[in-house]
Amino acid sequence: MAKTDILKFTGVVLECLPNARFSIQLDGSDQVVNAYIAGKMRTNRIMVSVGDKVLVEFSPHDLSQGRIRYRER
């Protein structure tokens, strides 16, 4: 899968779930999806908490699960 196939959305973290997963509401819709922290964020110990605005990437094959790539300040 090429990097150009990745879909990017912004959203707000609603709740922290077990196993380093988060429930995120996407901006501009009422859709809530589950996402996990990307590897570089985990390695650099970037903490994500409830209320943070994040950039989420999705595979075009599975839009129900995303990967948190960036936490906005």
C-alpha positions in Angstrom: 0.0 0.0 0.0 1.4 3.3 -1.0 1.5 6.3 1.4 -0.8 8.2 -1.0 -3.6 5.7 -0.2 -3.8 6.7 3.4 -6.7 8.8 4.5 -6.1 11.6 7.1 -8.7 13.1 9.5 -8.6 15.2 12.6 -10.6 14.5 15.7 -10.9 14.8 19.5 -10.1 12.1 22.0 -13.3 11.1 23.9 -11.9 8.4 26.2 -8.9 6.2 26.9 -9.5 2.5 26.3 -7.5 -0.5 27.5 -4.4 -1.6 25.7 -3.3 1.9 24.6 -6.4 2.5 22.4 -8.5 5.6 22.3 -12.0 6.5 21.2 -12.0 9.5 18.9 -14.7 11.6 17.4 -13.9 12.9 14.0 -14.3 16.6 13.2 -17.2 17.5 11.0 -19.2 14.3 11.8 -20.6 12.4 14.7 -18.7 9.3 13.8 -16.7 7.8 16.7 -13.7 5.5 15.8 -11.1 3.5 17.7 -7.4 4.3 17.2 -4.0 3.4 18.6 -0.8 5.4 19.0 1.7 5.2 16.2 5.1 3.6 17.0 7.2 6.9 16.9 4.8 8.5 19.3 5.1 5.5 21.6 8.9 5.5 21.4 9.2 9.2 22.1 6.7 8.9 25.0 4.2 11.4 23.6 1.2 11.2 25.9 -2.4 11.5 24.6 -5.2 12.4 27.0 -8.9 13.1 26.8 -9.7 16.3 25.0 -6.6 16.4 22.9 -6.9 17.2 19.2 -5.2 14.5 17.1 -4.4 13.6 13.5 -5.6 10.1 12.7 -4.7 8.0 9.6 -6.9 5.3 8.2 -6.3 2.5 5.7 -8.8 2.7 2.8 -9.6 -1.0 3.5 -10.6 -0.5 7.2 -12.1 2.8 8.2 -13.2 1.7 11.6 -9.7 1.6 13.1 -7.1 4.3 12.8 -3.6 5.2 13.9 -2.9 8.4 15.8 0.0 10.1 14.1 0.2 13.6 15.7 -1.1 15.3 18.8 -1.8 19.0 18.2 -0.9 21.4 21.0 
